[in-house]
Amino acid sequence: MAMPNRILRGGLWLAACASTLVLLSGCESTPTEVRDYDPEPVLTAYLMRGEPVREVYLQRVAPLQGSYLPEDHGIVGAQIVVSSIGGSDTLRFHDDPAERGHYLPEDTTWVPEGTVRYRIEARFGEEQVWAETVVPDGFELDVLPRPIAGDTLTRDDPNILLQWTPADSAGGYTFNIMSLADEDSLVALDPDYDPEDADEDSLAQSAGWMMREDQRTLTIPWIIFNWAGPYRMSVMAVTKEYYDYSFAWMRIASGIEMTPPTNIHGGLGIFAGLSRHQFEFYMKPSDE
């Protein structure tokens, strides 16, 4: 399954929900559930073990008609707090003046801990949304046949094998790979590459997989590396909520009509804990 090497944002939720309602409104008379629909709030937030919290998104489902612009549906002026359950750690957020619905942490050094359960609350007007999640603990990752962080590789090298230990509180794992090369100056690794014959997979700069909680190894095929230049690779332990949420998006991308599950009370979206290993390396054509 190809997926971007970036965390899913609330805008995807808005587009999906709007698309679902369009399907409902396809008949001659608008169904009552569409006509009376009150756009729900969408909260998107992630806690990465050992890394400062970067942002929170709070938006509303977009209306059915017109162009969709995320900044037009952001909720501003909300009071958003993340706190540890049973602890004293608290992080507050404030509006980003440059983007509606985008909230930034007041303390940019606040770091979530593994196996700790956290709660997020957002209050705005008469509404409130909240959710809880556990941050998966750290885990060991081995890259075989040799460590590749900072290395230069070609498609002629042996396949990369990843092996990892289980992470406490993980409900699954994800693998992501992204080409960091400038999109305007991409150089193909395939010597027979013809842009006119290229399909979508051969043009992609990123790819990834979802993996079950009991998976511990992954062999990376060289065919997913399309371009020369720097790459970033990551393996993440994720909560069960995030695994189910992302797996639902895989099914939606394949054409299945469904609404992704949510752990947000009073709205839609996702609040999830993550723990990752991430490193960069360089790919060059085999004939260089």
C-alpha positions in Angstrom: 0.0 0.0 0.0 1.4 3.3 -1.0 1.0 6.1 1.6 2.6 9.4 2.2 5.5 9.7 4.6 3.6 12.2 6.6 1.0 12.0 9.3 -2.6 12.2 8.1 -4.1 15.6 8.6 -7.6 16.7 9.4 -8.1 18.0 5.8 -8.3 14.4 4.6 -11.1 13.8 7.0 -13.0 16.9 5.8 -12.8 15.8 2.2 -13.9 12.2 2.9 -16.9 13.2 5.0 -17.9 15.7 2.3 -17.6 13.0 -0.3 -19.8 10.7 1.8 -22.5 13.3 2.0 -22.4 14.0 -1.7 -23.2 10.3 -2.2 -26.2 10.7 0.1 -27.4 13.8 -1.8 -27.3 12.1 -5.2 -31.0 11.6 -5.5 -33.6 14.1 -6.7 -34.7 15.2 -3.3 -32.1 15.9 -0.6 -32.3 13.4 2.3 -33.2 14.7 5.7 -29.9 13.6 7.2 -28.0 15.7 4.6 -30.3 18.8 4.8 -30.2 18.8 8.6 -26.5 17.9 8.9 -24.6 20.1 11.4 -20.9 20.0 10.3 -18.9 18.2 13.0 -15.6 19.3 14.4 -12.5 17.3 13.4 -9.6 17.1 15.8 -6.2 15.7 14.6 -3.3 15.4 17.0 -0.3 13.0 17.5 2.1 12.5 20.4 5.5 11.2 19.3 7.5 9.4 22.0 10.6 11.4 22.9 9.9 14.3 20.5 8.4 17.7 21.2 4.7 18.0 20.2 4.4 20.1 17.0 0.8 20.9 16.4 -2.9 20.2 16.7 -5.5 20.7 13.9 -9.1 21.6 14.7 -11.5 22.1 11.8 -15.1 21.4 10.6 -16.4 19.1 8.0 -16.6 21.1 4.7 -19.9 21.9 3.1 -21.1 19.9 0.1 -20.8 22.7 -2.5 -17.9 24.9 -3.6 -14.2 24.5 -3.5 -12.6 22.9 -0.5 -9.9 25.0 1.2 -8.8 23.7 4.7 -8.1 27.3 6.0 -11.8 28.2 5.3 -13.0 25.6 7.8 -10.5 26.0 10.7 -12.0 26.6 14.2 -10.2 29.4 16.0 -10.1 30.6 19.6 -10.3 27.1 21.1 -8.8 26.2 24.4 -6.8 23.0 23.8 -4.9 21.1 26.5 -3.0 17.8 26.5 -2.4 16.2 29.9 -1.1 13.0 31.3 -3.7 10.8 33.0 -2.9 10.6 36.7 0.1 12.9 36.3 0.9 16.5 36.4 2.2 17.0 32.8 0.1 19.5 30.9 0.6 21.2 27.5 -1.5 24.1 26.3 -1.9 25.3 22.7 -2.6 28.6 21.0 -3.9 29.7 17.6 -1.4 29.9 14.8 -2.0 33.4 13.3 -0.8 32.2 9.9 -3.4 29.3 9.6 -6.9 29.0 10.8 -7.5 25.8 12.8 -3.8 25.2 13.3 -2.7 25.3 16.9 0.9 25.5 18.2 2.2 24.4 21.7 3.0 27.0 24.3 5.9 24.9 25.4 8.0 23.7 22.5 10.2 21.5 24.7 7.3 19.4 26.2 7.9 15.7 25.3 5.5 12.7 25.7 6.8 9.6 27.4 6.3 6.0 26.4 3.5 3.8 28.0 1.9 7.0 29.5 -1.8 7.6 28.8 -2.7 11.1 27.7 -5.9 13.0 27.3 -6.7 15.9 24.9 -9.5 18.4 25.4 -10.6 21.2 23.1 -13.3 23.7 24.1 -14.8 26.2 21.7 -18.0 28.0 22.3 -20.6 25.6 23.6 -18.8 22.6 22.2 -16.1 20.3 23.6 -14.3 17.3 22.0 -11.9 15.0 23.8 -9.9 11.8 23.4 -7.3 9.6 25.2 -4.4 7.6 23.9 -1.3 5.7 25.1 2.1 6.5 23.6 3.9 3.2 22.6 7.2 2.6 24.3 10.6 2.5 22.5 11.8 -0.5 20.6 15.0 -1.7 19.0 15.5 -1.7 15.2 18.2 -3.5 13.3 19.0 -2.9 9.6 20.6 -5.8 7.8 22.9 -6.8 6.2 24.5 -3.5 7.5 23.4 -0.2 9.0 22.6 2.3 6.2 22.1 5.6 8.1 24.2 8.2 6.2 25.3 5.5 3.6 25.1 5.6 -0.2 23.3 2.7 -1.9 22.3 1.4 -5.3 19.7 -1.0 -6.5 22.5 -3.6 -7.0 23.0 -3.8 -3.2 21.5 -6.7 -1.2 17.9 -6.0 -0.2 17.4 -4.2 3.1 16.0 -6.3 5.9 14.4 -4.6 8.9 14.0 -6.4 12.2 12.6 -4.9 15.4 11.6 -5.8 18.9 8.0 -5.4 20.2 7.0 -2.1 21.6 4.9 -2.0 24.7 1.4 -0.5 24.0 1.7 -0.8 20.2 -1.3 -1.9 18.2 0.6 -2.2 15.0 3.6 -0.8 13.0 4.1 1.3 9.9 6.9 1.6 7.4 7.5 4.8 5.4 10.0 5.8 2.8 10.3 9.2 1.1 12.5 10.7 -1.5 13.8 14.1 -0.3 14.9 15.1 -3.8 13.5 18.3 -5.3 10.5 17.5 -7.4 11.7 19.7 -10.2 15.0 18.0 -10.6 14.3 14.2 -10.2 16.7 11.7 -11.7 15.4 8.2 -12.3 17.2 5.2 -10.9 15.9 3.0 -13.7 18.2 3.4 -16.8 15.3 2.6 -19.1 12.9 5.1 -17.5 10.7 6.9 -20.1 8.5 9.6 -18.6 5.9 9.1 -21.4 5.5 5.4 -20.4 5.6 6.0 -16.6 2.7 4.9 -14.5 1.7 6.4 -11.1 3.9 3.9 -9.1 7.0 4.8 -11.0 6.4 8.5 -10.4 5.8 8.2 -6.6 8.3 9.8 -4.2 6.9 8.0 -1.2 5.6 4.5 -0.2 4.7 2.7 2.9 3.0 -0.3 4.6 0.8 -1.0 7.6 2.0 -4.0 9.6 0.2 -6.0 12.3 1.2 -6.0 15.9 2.8 -9.4 15.7 5.0 -8.6 12.7 8.8 -8.2 13.5 10.5 -8.2 10.1 10.2 -6.5 6.7 12.2 -6.9 3.5 12.4 -3.7 1.5 12.2 -4.3 -2.3 14.5 -2.0 -4.4 11.6 -1.4 -6.9 10.0 1.1 -4.5 13.1 3.4 -4.9 12.4 5.4 -8.1 14.7 8.4 -7.8 18.3 9.2 -7.1 19.2 11.4 -4.1 18.5 11.5 -0.4 15.8 9.4 1.3 14.2 9.3 4.7 13.1 5.9 6.2 11.0 5.4 9.3 9.5 2.5 11.2 6.8 3.5 13.8 5.1 1.7 16.6 1.5 3.0 16.6 -1.6 2.7 18.8 -4.5 0.5 17.9 -6.6 3.6 17.2 -4.0 4.9 14.6 -3.7 1.4 13.0 -7.4 1.1 12.5 -7.7 4.7 11.3 -4.9 4.3 8.7 -6.1 0.9 7.6 -9.5 2.4 7.0 -7.9 5.0 4.7 -6.2 2.2 2.8 -9.6 0.7 2.1 -11.1 4.1 1.1 -8.2 4.6 -1.3 -9.0 1.2 -2.9 -12.6 2.3 -3.6 -14.5 1.1 -0.5 -17.1 3.5 0.8 -16.8 3.8 4.6 -16.1 6.4 7.3 -12.8 5.8 9.2 -13.2 5.0 12.9 -12.5 7.8 15.3 -11.6 7.9 19.0 -12.7 11.6 19.3 -15.7 12.1 21.6 -18.0 14.8 20.3 -16.5 14.9 16.8 -14.3 13.2 14.2 -10.6 12.7 13.7 -7.7 10.9 15.5 -5.6 11.4 18.6 -2.8 8.9 18.7 0.5 8.0 20.2 3.5 7.0 18.1 7.1 5.8 18.6 9.6 5.8 15.8 13.1 5.1 14.4 14.0 7.4 11.6 17.2 7.8 9.5 18.4 9.1 6.1 20.6 7.7 3.4 21.4 8.3 -0.3 20.5 6.4 -3.5 22.5 6.6 -6.7 22.1 4.9 -10.1 23.8 1.6 -10.4 26.0 2.6 -13.4 27.6 5.6 -11.6 
